[in-house]
Amino acid sequence: MSSIASIATPEAIGKYEPVIGLEVHVQLGTATKIFCGCPTGFGAPPNTNVCPVCLGLPGALPVLNRKAVEMAIKAALAMHCRVNPFSRFARKNYFYPDLPKGYQISQYDQPLAEHGWLDIPVDGETKRIGVTRVHMEDDAGKSIHDGFKDSDRYTYVDLNRSGTPLIEIVSDPDIRSSDEAYAYLSALKQVMQYVGVSECDMEKGQLRCDANVSVRLKGAEKFGTKAEVKNLNSFRFAKMALDYEIARQVAVLEGGGKVAQETRLYNVVTGETVGMRSKEHAHDYRYFPEPDLAPLRVSDAWLDRIRVDMPELPADKRHRFVESYGLREYDAQVLTATREIGDYFEKAAAVSGDPRMAANWVNGELMGALKGRDITESPVSAEQLGELAGFIAKGEISGKLAKEIFAKMFASGESARVIMDREGLKQISDTGALEAIVNEVIAGNPKQVEQYKSGKTTVLGFLVGQVMKVSKGQANPASVNELLRNKLQ
């Protein structure tokens, strides 16, 4: 792996300000392709989910998928974009072996939506990143360069992906570091998943990113010459590629050279970006209006229907959790990481009657037990966890006993009440029963009792622990404390 420090020193990099704009392709989660009825499911045998339309055969005509348009509009609204009432498809002409038509159907000068924004966290503050545009297009096929015995001589082409519906989300050049780029991509992925337009599974190619990168001396107003780094297929690699490219451009300028406007690829093995092709003109695709598709018109009534169906966005949900439930900002962030976690918490909070207690148990015991698995896979339902949290809040069981019960719930899927009744796991609050245990502990620990009476009051914690041990965690801790103090005085 190449060391960034060996390309440009931190002092040299510190003299410059990066300017980054991201182009993110998101695959829309429709059942069929954007211009034909072929399925979009991942993992089918190569070249089976195809037809004359997505193969680009002569005479085949595209028909626009209404569901894809609605999903694209949802995505645009989630990023606070203005949805244009009139947009037009265009042919983007270029040759590539996995592009059977010889052109991509996209949108050019009249996109679906424009002028939006996403807020990201930066050093404890919120920074707004502009969204230039959101436009629709069809995907190309996939060239496979390895995995076959003759891959050293041939490239295989799978056209199953050809015609899959995409949106391209183009940011303004507002991003100033690889960390900000990472935060922007994370926020974008989160809102796409929240509104249900895409699973954004990068391993399946459902979210891909290209980055436009330039550097300029700090304080300068004019942008530097940009290079485009293409096909960044993970957030981590995107961050690493940006750090390398920033350092490379600084080294070129510090050495008296000029940055070339070009397209580059990131090599994950070497950790370097490498030149792919020069790009002297920003638009070299010979766009022209798609003659086989009518312009797309989005009426106010249609837009309003989609807007009404929009779910609550993560930032709004975080704010509501803090204001309505009195949660800490950190807890609210964890509980809104996905829409499913937020829904789970709210159900648990409603059953428990104590939202903070429910939040602690979702964020703590449940997340720990799941070990990174999705919350939808939890054997403990939201209602069951809420019931357990409610028992703690009402003083029916101690936190220690609750952990023991939760472990049994997670293993069996049974409710807390069923386990407590079957195994007798209930908190002992009866004064007579507790007093007998407290007397037994006092009699069995004369040394600690003397220490307490001589002023070492911290030893009370030890005695409480002994009572909890004898009672198998079922004694009411508050009652135990009170009883011990009264008896020792």
Residue pairs with C-beta under 8 A, 6 or more apart in sequence:
1 269
1 270
1 271
2 244
2 270
2 271
2 272
4 13
4 243
4 244
4 247
7 244
7 247
7 248
7 250
7 251
8 247
8 248
8 250
8 251
8 254
12 250
12 251
12 254
13 246
13 247
13 250
15 217
15 218
15 250
16 215
16 216
16 217
16 218
16 246
16 249
16 250
16 253
17 176
17 215
17 216
17 217
17 218
17 220
18 175
18 176
18 177
18 178
18 213
18 214
18 215
18 242
18 246
19 173
19 175
19 176
19 213
19 214
19 215
19 216
19 223
19 224
19 226
20 173
20 175
20 176
20 177
20 178
20 180
20 181
20 211
20 212
20 213
20 242
21 132
21 170
21 171
21 172
21 173
21 174
21 175
21 211
21 212
22 169
22 170
22 171
22 175
22 181
22 184
22 185
22 209
22 210
22 211
22 212
23 168
23 169
23 170
23 171
23 209
23 210
23 211
23 212
24 168
24 169
24 171
24 185
24 188
24 207
24 208
24 209
24 210
25 139
25 166
25 167
25 168
25 169
25 207
25 208
25 209
25 210
26 75
26 166
26 167
26 168
26 169
26 188
26 192
26 197
26 198
26 200
26 206
26 207
27 40
27 139
27 164
27 165
27 166
27 198
27 204
27 205
27 206
27 207
28 34
28 68
28 71
28 72
28 75
28 165
28 166
28 167
28 197
28 198
29 71
29 196
29 197
29 198
29 199
30 40
30 65
30 67
30 68
30 71
30 165
31 39
31 40
31 67
32 38
32 39
32 40
32 65
33 39
33 40
33 53
33 54
33 65
33 138
33 163
33 164
33 165
34 62
34 64
34 65
34 68
34 105
34 136
34 137
34 138
34 163
34 164
34 165
34 166
35 53
35 54
35 62
35 63
35 64
35 65
35 105
35 138
35 163
36 51
36 53
36 54
36 62
36 63
36 163
37 51
38 49
38 50
38 51
38 53
38 54
38 163
39 49
40 49
40 164
40 165
41 49
42 204
44 160
46 156
46 158
46 160
47 157
47 158
47 159
47 160
48 160
49 160
50 159
50 160
50 162
51 60
52 59
52 60
53 60
53 61
53 62
53 63
53 163
54 100
54 138
54 159
54 162
54 163
55 100
55 159
55 162
56 100
56 101
56 102
61 292
62 105
62 290
62 292
62 293
64 89
64 293
64 296
65 165
68 136
68 165
69 112
69 136
69 296
69 298
70 306
71 165
71 167
71 197
71 198
72 112
72 113
72 134
72 136
72 165
72 167
72 197
73 83
73 112
73 113
73 298
73 303
73 306
74 195
74 196
74 197
74 306
74 309
74 310
75 134
75 167
75 169
75 191
75 192
75 195
75 197
75 198
76 83
76 112
76 113
76 116
76 134
76 167
77 83
77 195
77 306
77 307
77 310
78 191
78 192
78 194
78 195
78 197
78 310
78 313
79 116
79 117
79 118
79 131
79 134
79 169
79 188
79 191
80 116
80 117
80 118
80 131
81 113
81 114
81 115
81 116
81 131
81 133
81 134
82 113
82 114
82 115
82 116
83 112
83 113
83 298
83 303
84 110
84 111
84 112
84 113
84 114
84 298
85 297
85 298
85 299
85 300
86 110
86 295
86 296
86 297
86 298
87 107
87 110
87 111
87 112
87 135
87 295
87 296
87 298
88 107
88 108
88 109
88 110
88 289
88 290
88 295
88 296
89 105
89 106
89 107
89 136
89 289
89 290
89 293
89 295
89 296
90 105
90 106
90 107
90 108
90 109
90 287
90 288
90 289
90 290
91 103
91 104
91 105
91 106
91 287
91 288
91 289
91 290
92 103
92 104
92 105
92 106
92 108
92 137
92 285
92 287
93 102
93 103
93 285
93 286
93 287
94 102
94 103
94 104
94 285
95 102
96 140
96 143
97 143
97 155
97 157
98 140
98 141
98 142
98 143
98 157
98 158
98 159
98 162
99 140
99 141
99 162
100 141
100 159
100 162
104 137
104 138
104 140
105 137
105 138
105 290
105 293
106 135
106 136
106 137
106 138
106 168
106 287
107 135
107 136
107 137
108 135
108 287
109 287
110 295
111 133
111 134
111 135
112 134
112 135
112 136
112 167
112 296
112 298
113 133
113 134
113 135
114 132
114 133
114 134
115 130
115 131
115 132
116 130
116 131
116 134
117 128
117 129
117 130
117 131
118 128
118 129
118 131
118 184
118 187
118 188
118 191
119 126
119 127
119 128
119 129
119 187
119 315
120 126
120 127
120 129
120 180
120 183
120 184
120 186
120 187
121 127
121 183
122 179
122 180
122 183
127 174
127 180
128 174
129 171
129 172
129 174
129 175
129 180
129 184
130 171
130 172
130 174
131 169
131 170
131 171
131 172
132 170
132 171
132 172
133 169
133 170
134 167
134 168
134 169
134 170
135 167
135 168
135 170
136 165
136 166
136 167
137 166
137 167
137 168
138 162
138 163
138 164
138 165
138 166
139 161
139 162
139 163
139 164
139 165
139 166
140 161
140 162
141 157
141 158
141 159
141 160
141 161
141 162
142 157
142 158
142 159
142 160
142 161
142 205
143 155
143 156
143 157
144 151
144 155
144 156
144 157
144 158
145 151
145 155
148 154
148 156
161 205
167 197
169 188
171 184
173 212
173 223
175 181
175 184
178 238
178 239
178 240
178 242
178 243
178 246
179 239
181 211
181 238
181 239
181 242
182 235
182 238
182 239
185 209
185 235
185 238
186 235
189 200
189 207
190 314
190 337
190 338
191 313
191 314
192 198
192 200
192 207
193 199
193 200
193 338
193 339
194 311
194 312
194 313
194 314
194 338
194 339
195 310
195 311
195 313
196 311
196 339
198 206
198 207
199 206
200 206
200 207
201 207
202 208
202 233
202 234
202 235
205 233
208 231
208 232
208 233
209 232
209 233
209 238
210 228
210 229
210 230
210 231
210 232
211 228
211 229
211 232
211 238
211 241
211 242
211 245
212 226
212 227
212 228
213 226
213 227
213 228
213 229
213 242
213 245
213 246
213 249
214 223
214 224
214 225
214 226
214 227
214 249
214 259
215 224
215 246
215 249
215 250
215 253
215 259
216 222
216 223
216 224
224 249
224 253
224 259
225 258
225 259
225 260
225 261
226 259
226 261
227 245
227 249
227 259
227 260
227 261
227 262
227 263
227 264
227 273
228 262
228 263
228 264
228 279
229 241
229 242
229 245
229 264
229 265
229 266
229 273
230 263
230 264
230 265
230 276
231 265
231 266
232 238
232 241
232 266
237 266
237 268
240 266
240 271
241 266
241 273
244 266
244 271
244 272
244 273
245 264
245 273
248 272
248 273
249 259
252 258
252 259
253 259
260 275
260 278
261 278
261 279
261 280
262 275
262 276
262 277
262 278
262 279
263 275
263 276
263 277
263 278
263 279
264 273
264 274
264 275
264 276
265 273
265 274
265 276
266 272
266 273
267 273
267 274
311 339
312 320
314 336
314 339
314 342
317 332
317 336
317 342
318 329
318 332
318 333
318 336
319 332
321 327
321 331
321 332
321 335
321 336
321 342
321 345
322 328
322 329
322 332
325 349
325 355
325 356
325 359
326 355
326 356
327 335
327 355
327 356
327 359
331 359
331 360
331 363
334 341
334 363
334 367
335 341
335 342
335 345
335 359
335 362
335 363
336 342
338 374
338 375
340 374
340 375
340 376
341 362
341 375
343 382
344 362
344 375
344 378
344 382
345 358
345 359
345 362
345 382
347 382
347 383
347 386
348 358
348 361
348 362
348 382
348 383
348 385
348 386
348 389
349 355
349 358
349 359
349 386
350 386
351 358
351 382
351 383
351 386
351 387
351 389
351 390
352 358
352 385
352 386
352 387
352 388
352 389
352 390
352 393
353 390
353 393
354 389
354 390
354 393
357 389
357 390
357 392
357 393
358 385
358 386
358 389
360 389
361 385
361 388
361 389
361 406
362 385
365 403
365 406
366 375
366 378
366 380
366 385
369 406
369 407
369 410
370 377
370 378
378 410
379 409
379 410
379 411
379 412
379 413
380 406
380 409
380 410
380 413
384 409
384 415
384 416
385 406
387 415
387 416
387 417
388 402
388 405
388 406
388 409
388 416
391 397
391 402
391 416
391 420
392 398
392 399
392 402
395 427
395 429
395 476
395 478
396 426
396 427
397 405
397 420
397 425
397 426
397 427
397 474
398 427
398 468
398 473
398 474
398 475
398 476
398 477
400 468
400 473
401 425
401 427
401 473
401 474
402 416
404 425
404 473
405 416
405 419
405 420
405 425
406 416
408 414
408 419
408 423
409 415
409 416
409 419
412 419
419 425
420 426
425 474
426 474
427 474
427 475
427 476
428 434
428 437
428 471
428 474
428 475
428 476
429 476
429 479
431 479
431 483
434 467
434 471
434 475
434 476
434 479
434 480
434 483
435 483
437 467
437 470
437 471
437 475
438 467
438 480
438 483
438 484
438 487
439 487
440 470
441 463
441 466
441 467
441 470
442 449
442 463
442 484
442 487
442 488
444 466
445 462
445 463
445 466
448 459
448 462
448 463
449 463
449 488
451 459
452 459
452 460
452 463
452 488
453 488
460 481
460 484
460 485
460 488
463 484
464 477
464 480
464 481
464 484
467 475
467 480
467 484
468 475
468 477
468 480
